[in-house]
Amino acid sequence: LQVQDVATLQAELAQAQQKKAKQEEKIAAYKEQMQQLHLELRKLQEAQEQSKQQAHSLQQRLQELSSQAQHWQQLHQDSQQALALREEELVVYKVEMAFLKEELSKAMEQLQDRTAQHHS
């Protein structure tokens, strides 16, 4: 080999080494980017999981409130029915009381008539 060839080969080797170093830098940068993306992905997955759990607990709360509302509605209906029944009973009692008052006043009249007949 001539001195010139050796110099050329050395220059080529130096160039190849520079290229290799640049490639390695690029690879290291890509790896870092990948790690960053993995981290972001994991964060997103965790956030999604949290959102899912939140949605689930909100759904449960909604169901609880819904069944509570149904319960109160039922109670309200029941008490309304009971009230209507009491009102009906009250009407019946009032009618009965009016009848009894009339009977009483008739009886009092008869008594007064008898007493008047007795004294005359």
Secondary structure as UniProt FT lines:
FT   HELIX           3..119
//
